[in-house]
Structure formats: C-alpha cells, structure tokens
Amino acid sequence: MPDLALQPDRQRLMAHIREFARRVKLSGTPDELESFHYLQAQMDSYGYQTQLLSHDAFISLPGEAKVEIEGESLRCITHSMSVSTAAAAISGDLAYVGEGTEADFAGKDLAGRIVLVDGIATEEVAALASAAGALGELHVSPNEHLYEMCVSPVWGSPSQHTRAQLPKTVICTIANEDGVRLRETLARGEKVRATLAAEVDTGWRKTPLLVAELQPAGENKPFVLFSGHHDTWHFGVMDNGGANATMLEAARLLALRASDWQRGLRVCFWSGHSHGRYSGSAWYADEYFDELDRRCVAHVNVDSTGGEGASVLTNSGVIDELRSLAADVIERQTGQKHAGRRHGRAADQSFWGVGIPSMFGSLSHQPPGPVKMLTALGWWWHTPHDTVEHIDPDNLSRDTRIVLEILWRLLTEPVLPLDYTIYADALGKQVTQLRAQLDDRIDISVLANAIEELRINAKTILETKDLSPARTARINASLMRAGRHLVPLNYTSGERFHHDSALPHPAWPSLEGLRALAKLPMASPETAFYAVHARQARNRVAHALREANAALRVALED
C-alpha cells in the first residue's frame, strides 16, 4: 500500500467528528437528513457519483417512559419496538427471570406478569417474554447508565409474514441500584407490583440512504461494498460518527489512487440501523439483490471506530475466507494477532443471503472489565454520553489505517484475497463431528468428500502462478460464484431471499437438521421424523458444495 498518499489526515477526521456532534440523528428525522446532506457533499467533492435514496422503513422511536413500584417512580427509559401504552399504563406482579435465557423462562407461569431481567434489553428476551404471555419487561442495567436498544427480533422491516414476531410486551430499563433493591425484595418472598408506561412512535416512514460509487475509468466492473450506519442514539459521536469519519477519510484517500484499482468501490451510509433493526441495509439487499449478486465481491462494514480506551484489535468479526486478510493487516498495523471471531447476528450484515463475504462491524474494543456488558464499545455507548470527549484521535487514525489497507487490498489485488481453504477446514470440522455423532443413522460421506474437493480446488487457486488478466478474471468470477453458494451455508438457515431473524444463530445454521438428529438417543422413536429433515439439510449442503466446486473448477481450466 502506498505509504504517503494513503495516510489519514487527523485534522480532517476530527473536523468530521465535530460536524457529527452537532445533531441527534434519529432515523427518518429532518436532522438526520441534514446530516446526510453533509455526507453527500463530502463524497461529491471526492469525485464519487452519489445518489441520496429515500425508502419506506418500519421505524420505532422511543419517547417518555414511567416505572412505578408501589407508588415510587424510578428513573427509566423505554426502547425501540417496545409496545406503546398510549394513555393506559400496564400493571402486574414482578417475576424474576435472571438474565432472561431460555432456561430462565422454562417452566415458569409468566402470563400477565412483568418479568424482571438482569441486563440490557435484547431481542432474545423480548421474544421469550412475548411467547410466555408476559405483559412487560423491566430490565436492570449493569450500572447506573440506561442503554438505548432496539428489541425487534425481525431483521429489517417486517413483512406480513414476520410482523407477528414483533414484541408484544412493554419494555423499560432501570438503573442497577434500583434493580438490586427489587431483586432483594423478591428474594425475601415479598410480592412486588409494578406499573409500566411507554410512549413509542412506531410506524412506516421515509428514511434516507446515501450511495456513493467510483468506478475506474468509468467501467462497469465488480465492486467492493463499504458501509456503515449514520443514524444515532443521541449524538452518537462514536456510534457511529467515528465510523462515518473513517468512511469519509478512507473514501477520499482511496479516490486519489483510483487508477490503481482492479475493481470499483461503492460506499453506503444506512439509516434505520438503530431504530429499524437494520432496515436500511436490509432494504438495499432486497431492492438491489440482482446487482449485488452479479457484481459485489465483498462487504466491509465499520462501526464505532476511534473510541477512547479501545485498545483491543483482536476480536472483530470476520467471515472465514477473509480471516487471513484481516489477520495480516491488523498485525501489520498494530502488532496484535487477530483471533478471527465469528460474526454475530448484527452490524448491518444483511448480505449473507446474497452470498457476499463480509468483515468487521465494530473493529476496536475496550479491554474486558469487571462488569458484564452487552458490548465492548465503552460505558458511554447508546447513552447521552456518547460525545466528542470519548473519541481518541490516535485510535481513530489507527482504525482508519486498518480499514484503508483492507480496502486497498480488496480493490487492487489482481486475485481477490478470498481463502476458501480456511472455509473448508472450518466446515470439515463440523461435518467430522457430526459423522461421529450420527453413527449409521444417515450417510453424510458425500459432504466430507465435497469438502475435501473444495479444499483442493481452493488450494490450487491460491498456488496459481499464471496471473495474466484473462486467468485472474476467470479466477475472480469463480470465487464470486462459489461464494454465492458457500456464504449462505455458513451464515443463513437456507433461504437466500428472505432475511433470517435478528435472534442469535448457531454457527453453520444450515447444519441444524443434521445436528437435531445427532442429538437424539440412538433408539429414539422420533428418529424417523428427524431423519426426514436431516436428509433435506444434507442435500442442501451437498448441492451448495457441488455448485461451488463446479465454479472453482472453471477457474482451473486451461
């Protein structure tokens, strides 16, 4: 990577930060749109072709909340996608459910109750509480701060098929000190009556989405997708002003060397991340599915860069085939060894169904602390305290350098840096374990054989010496086509054209049908039923591997 031309300008970065600190950017509001105009003006000035889109999104903006316990009012907030009580509050007896896991809910009669939960509000607890017939949820913050959250289990805007999955409970959060008192009262066997009220403005509204693209010499080449959200909780100077500053500066510097690119760059700034459960990126994935399928080589997402004290660079989420790229860049830039953490179900990763390899989301993190949190992005995350003083210019410059080098390599390397030998190793471990657990109940040797073929094909591509334009073009097209089959195996339940829920997913969810059969006792009377689904899961994986191997073989033809 050129040393001089692609060094972030700290003054420019901090000028962007100061601009983003001027407005609260709730999805679909005039202040947010005004800030989008700033983004567009900057990208225009760098030479990108920009388009400010507007689309319908299901957005939920929390308003006032009230929690009363036996007549005492507690400091509280409500949450995006909570049920709104309008004029009538709800009342019910509190029932303590620990951290709100599935096991915590199991066997409890919670109908008509308000569950008291340790920890920040989440979509998992909202789904469990709704299914249990609870009236409301009262979350206990891990500290004195109250953390804004979107609690919808639906990824993106709901359809007529998924709207029933939206929360059915009134959801509020109180400070840790108040929660401790309530837990102690319940532990003494005393009944506690709670009243919850929440004003939540939820419905369809127009939201902006900025697309900025630069293609070398105006050619209609494949492109790298580079994205981050712009909507915020409160001023959101780190989340996501830091990442937006990184995006602008990376886009500016990369444009200076666009003549060196092998492929184009498309930069997208989303709305609806915080208040619509990734509604912007989900809409874009649906609306532009065909183009993304044909032309997008990889997705780099950035979130919350430059945080004060964010010294850990080892734990960002990266898909298997991009792990080598991430590890190489992060170690060179910071000296830290990247652990290759598996992506969680978050961070505008709306493109796995399309089959696009992806990396990052949050990039730099806080060291582990004594208090269990939902995030490692700093105690100010999702609070009114996410302001300029929590941006470290050195960390912001460092994070931007990492993103710059990642993008530079994705844009300029003749052969895309996608290593499917790592993918084959990861899937091979899963299948080896399943074969031992399944015994003779179902034959999945076809999967083991296809994975070995994938490993050989991918290794041969990595060792290719012929880097002529014709050969590299064929290799890159094959890698892209293989990814369309392989990425969904790793990160979706199987449906490419509908988004899976926003709830946590197991690794390799496509294998769940085989796992379910493997968990059954050998002589279980349910075996025949489970074998039906297991065969279907095997066939889906086998088909995807066959198609991926066929795509890679094309690259190896003389």
N, C-alpha and C positions, 0 to 999 in steps of 0.2 A: 504494500500500500504506500503511495507517495507520502513522504514524511512531512513536507512543508505545506502542500496545498490542502491537506485534509486534517488540519488541526483545529479543534473547536475554538471559537472566539468567546472567551469568558464574558466579556462585556456584552456581546450580543445575547448570549444565553440569559444573563441576568436582566437585560432590558426586556426580553420576552416574559420573564418571571414577573417583573413589576407590572407589566401590562395585564397578565392573567390575574394578578392580585386585586385588580380594580373591580371585578364583578363576581357576583354569585351566579353560577351558570346552571340553573335548573333546566331540565330538558323541555324544549318547546317554548321557552320564555323569550321575551324581547332582549333581555340582557345577554342571554346565550347567543342569540342570533347576531347581535352586535359584535360579540367576541369572535364568532365565526367569520365575520367580515374582515376582521384583523388578520386571521389566518389566511384568508383568500388573498388579501392584498400582499402579504409576505410571499406566498407561493407564486403569485403572478410576477413579483419582482425578481424571483429567481429563474424565471423562464419556463415555468410549468404551465401546461394547459389546465385551467381549473374549471370546475363546474360545481356550483352550490345547489345540491338537490334538496327537495322537500318531499317528505313522505309521511303517511299516516303511521302512527305508533301508539301503542297502548301504554300510557304513561301514568304514573302514580306519584303524586307529590304530597308528602306528609304535612299536616298542619298542627294545630294545637292538640294537646293530649292532657288527660287528667287521670290520676290514680288516687283513689281514696281507700284507706284501710281503717275501718272502724271510725270513720269521720275525720281521719287525719289525711291531709293532702301530701303526696310525695312528689319530689322532683322527678320528671319523667319526659320521655318522648314517645311518639308512635313511629310507624315505619311504612315505607313504600310497599303497597299491595296489601296492607292490613285492611280488614273490613272497617268501613267508616260507620260510626254510630249515629251520625247526624245529630238529631236533638235528644235521642234517648240513649243513655248510658246502659251498660250491662252490669249485672251484679252476680256474684257466685262465690262459693267457698273455694279457698285455695287448696290445691293438691300439689305437693312437691314431687317433681319427677327428675331430680338430679340434673344431669347435663342434657336430658332430653333425647337420649338414644332410643333405638327401637326396644332394647331390653328394658329401659327405664319405663317405657309406656306399657310394656306387656303385662297383661293380667290385671290392669287397673281399670276400675269403672270411673271414667272421667267425663261422662256425659253431663253437660250443664255446669261443669266446674271451670275454674280458671287455673291453669297449670302454672306453677312457679318453677322457673328453669334457671339453672346456673349457666351463665354465658351469654354472649352476644346473640341477638335474634338471627335465625337462619331459616332458609327454605326447608331444610330437613325437619326441623321441629314444627314448622308451620304445617307441613304435610301430615306429620304424625298426629298433631293435635287436632287438625281438621278431621282426620279419619276417625279419631277417638270420640268425636262429638263434643269436644270442649268448646266453651263459649269464648274463652280468651286465653292469652298467654302473657305472663308477666316475667320478663327476662331480667336477670340480675347481672349487671355489668361486672367485669373482673376488677374494676377500680372505680374511681369517682366520676369518670367521664361516661357520657352516654353516646353510644356509637350508632350512627345512621346506617340503616341496612335496607336492602330490597329483599323481600322474603318470598317472592313468587317461585314456585317450583317449575314454572313454564319458561322454557328458553325462548326469548324473543316475545313478540306479541302473540297473544293466544288466538287460536282458530276456534271454530265452532266445536271442534273435537277436543281441544285442550283447555277451554275456558273453565270447565268444571274442576280442573286441578288447582285453580287459584285458591288462596287461603280463605277459609270460612270463619276465621277467628279474629277477634280484636286483639291487637298485639302492641304491647308497650314495654319499655325498658326503664328500670330504676337503677340508682347507684348501688354499689356494693354494700355500703354501710346499711342502707335500708333493707337490702335483701338478707343480710346476716340476721337482722332482728326478726324478720319474718320466718326464716328457717328455724331459728331457735324457738320461736313460739309454737310452730307446728311440731317440732321435735318433742315438746312437752305434752303433746296430745291435745292442745287447745285448737278450737276451730277459729279460722280467720276468714272474715267476709271482706271481699274486695269489690270495688266498683271501678270500671274502666270506661273511659270515653276517648274517642279518637276522631279527629277531623282529617280525612284523607281524600284528596281530589284525584280521583282515578277515572280515566276515560281516554278516548281517542283524541289525539291532537297532532298537528303538523310538527315535525321535527326536522332540523337541517342535517345535511351530510355533505361534507366537502370532499371532492375527489380531485386530486392534482396528479397529472401524469406527464412524464417526459420520456420520449422515445428517441433513441439515437438516430439522427438523420431522418427523422420523421417516419421511420419504418414501423410497420405493424408487427413488432416482434413479441415473443413471450415476455412476461414482466414479473418482477418481484412485487408483492403486496406488502406495504409498510403501513402500520395502522396504530391508532390509539384513540381513546375517547376524549371528548372535550367537555362534556357536561360534568358538573361537580356537586358534591355536598359542600354547602357553604362556599367559601372562596376557593377551596381545593387547590392551594398553590403547589403542593407536592403532587396530590392526586386530583387532577392529572396535569397540572401546569408544568411540573418538571418534565414529564414525558413529552408534552407538546413543545416545550422549548428544545428538547433533544431532537424531536422530529423536524422542526423548522431548521435547526442548525445543520443537521445531517443532510437534509434535502438541499440546502444552499451549497454546502461544500461538495456534495456528490455531483451536482449540476455543473460545477466548474470543470469536471473531468468526464463529462458525458460522452465525449468522443472515444473514450476507452471502454465504454460499456459493451457487453455482449448481448444485453437484453434490457428492456425498459424498466422503469420504476413507477409504480402507482402508489400514491400516498393518500390514505383515507382517514379523515377525522370523524369519529362517530358521535352522535348524540344517543340518548336512551340507554347508555351503559348502566348508570346509577339508578335511574328511575323507571326503566323499562326492561330490565333483565336482558341487556344486550340487544335491544330491539333494533338499533341501527345496523349493526353488523349482520344480524340475522336477516333483516330485510334485504340487505345488499347481497348476501349469499343466495337468497331466493330469487331476487329480481335479475341478477346477473350470473345465474348459475352456469348457463351455457358458455359465456365468455370466460368465466373463471376456470371452467373445466378444460377449455381448449388452450388457454394462454398463461395461466398463473403457475409459476414454478415453485414458489414458496411464500410463506406468510411470516413476517416478523412483526410482533406486537410489542409495544412498550407501555409501561405503566409505572408511575410514581418513581421516576429517576431523581437522583440528587438529594435524597433525604439526609438530614443531619444524623450522624452516627451510623449510617448504612454502610458498614464495613465488610459485610459478608457477600461475596460474589459467587458462591459455590452452589446455590440452591435454586436457581431459576429453572423453570420448566422448559424442556426441550424434547421434541419427538426423537425416536431412536435414530433415524437416519441422518439427523443433523447434530447428534451429540458430539461427534469428532470436531466439527466446525466450531461449536460453542466452546468446547474444552480448549481447543488450540488458541482461540482469540482471547478468552478470559485469562488463560495462564500467561500469555504474552503481555497483555495489558496490565495485569495485576499481580502476577506471581501465584495466584490461587488456583487450586485444582478443582475444576467443576465436577460436581457429583452426578450430573445428568438426571436430576429429579424428573419424575414423570409428571406430565401436565395434569393439573386438576381440572375440574369442570368449571372454568371461569375464564376471565380475561379476553372476552370477545373472540374466543376460539370457535367461531361459527362456521368454519370452513373444512372441518374434518369429513363431513359427509361428501363434500365435493371431491375430497381426496388430496388436499393440499398439505404438504409437510409444513409444520409450524414450529416456532420457537419463541420463547420468552413470554411476556406479560410483565410482571414485576421482575426486575433484574437485580437490584441490590437490596439487601435486607439488614435488619438490626441483629446484633448478636442475641442468642437466647437469654431471656430474662427470667426472673423468679415467678412472674405471674403468667398463667396460661392465657394466651390471647388467640383470637381467630386469625391474626395477621402478624407478620414480622416487619411491618412498614412504619412503626413508630406509634407512640401512645396518642399522637395528635390525629392520626388517620381517621377520616369520616367524622371529625368533630369540628366545631368552630375554630379550633386552634391550628388548623392546617393553613398556616400563614407563612409569610416570607421568611421569618426568622428560623424556620425549620428546613430551609434549603441551604445546603453546603455547596458553595461554588466549586470547590475541588471535586467533590463527589459527582456533581452534575457534569463537570467536564470529563471526568473519568468514565462515567456511564455512557456519555455521548461518544467518546472514543471507541468504546466497545461496540456500540451499535453501528458506528461508521465503518469499522473494519468488517463486521459481519456483512453489512450491506454491500460494501466494496467487493468482497469476495463472491457474494451471490450474483452481483452484477457483472463482474469482469472475468471470472474464471471460465476458460473455454468449456470445460465439462462441469456441470452442476455438482457441487460438493455434497452429494447425497450418498451415504454409505449404507446400502441395504444388507451388507454382511452383518452389521450390528442388529438390524431388524430381525434377520434370520436367526441369529443367536438367541435373541430375546423370545421370539415365538417358539423356537425349538425347545427352550427350557420349559415353557408352558405345556407343550404337547408331550414331552418326555414324562413329565409328572402325571399328566392325565392318563397316558397309556398304562402306567403302573397302577393307578387308582381304578381304572375301568376294568382291568384284567381282560377277560374274554367277552365282556358284555357287548362291546361294539368294536369293530376294527377301524382304527384311525391311522393305520400304517400309511395310507395314501397321503396324509398330512405330513408325516415325517419325511417321506420321500420327496414331496414337493418343496418342503423347507430346505432340504439338502440341495436340491436343484437350484433354488433361489440363492443359496449361499455361494454356490459355484459360479452361477451367472453373474452375481454382483461382484464377486472377487475378480473374475475375468475382466469385467468392465473397469474396475479400479486399476488393473495392471495393464490396460491398453496403452500401447506406445504410439499408435497411429492417431495423432491429434490434428489431422487435416480437417479443414472446415466441413467437408462432407461427412466424415466419420463422426466428428463431435456433434454435428446437428442431429445425426441419427441416434447417437447415444442419449443426448438430452431429451429428444422426443420419446425414446423408450423409457427413460427414467420417469418422465412425467406420466406416461400412460401406465406404467407399473404402479406408481404411487396412487393413482385413482382407484386401484383395487386394494392396495395394501394399507393405506392410511385408515380407511373406514373399518378394516378388521381390528385395528389397534385401538380405535377411539370411539366407535359407534356400536350400537346394538344391531345394526344391519340395514337400516333404512337411510339411503343416501339423500332422499328428497324431503324428509321431514326431520326437524331437529329433535334429538333426544331431550329428555327433561333436563332441568338445571340441577337436579339432585346428584349427589356423588355417584360415580360409576366405578365398577371394578376395573382392574387392568384387563385388557383384551376382552371387552364385554361380548364380543362375537362368540366367545367360547363358553358362555354361560349355560347353554343347553347341554354341553358335554360335562361341565362341572356339576350340574344338578344330578345327572345320572351317576357320576363318580361318587357323590356324597351318600347315595342310597346304600343301605346294607345289602350285601350280596343276594340275600334271599327275599328281599322286599317284594310284597305283592304289587307294588307300584311300578316295578321295573319296566313292564311293557309300555306303560303310558309315557314314562320318562324317555324311553328309548326312541319313541317317535320324534320327539323334539331334538334329541341328541343327534339322530341321523340327519335332520334338517340343518342343524348347526354345522356338523361335519361337512355336509355338501356345500354349504355357503363358503366355508373357509377353503375347501378344496378348489372350488370354482375360482375364487379370487386369486389363489396362488397359481392356478393353471394359466389364467389370463395374464398375470404379472410376469410369469416366466416366459410366456409367448412374446410379450412385449420386449423383454430384455434380450431374447434370442435374436430379435430383429437387429438390435444394435451390434450383435456379434457376427452377423453375416458378412462375408467377403464381398 
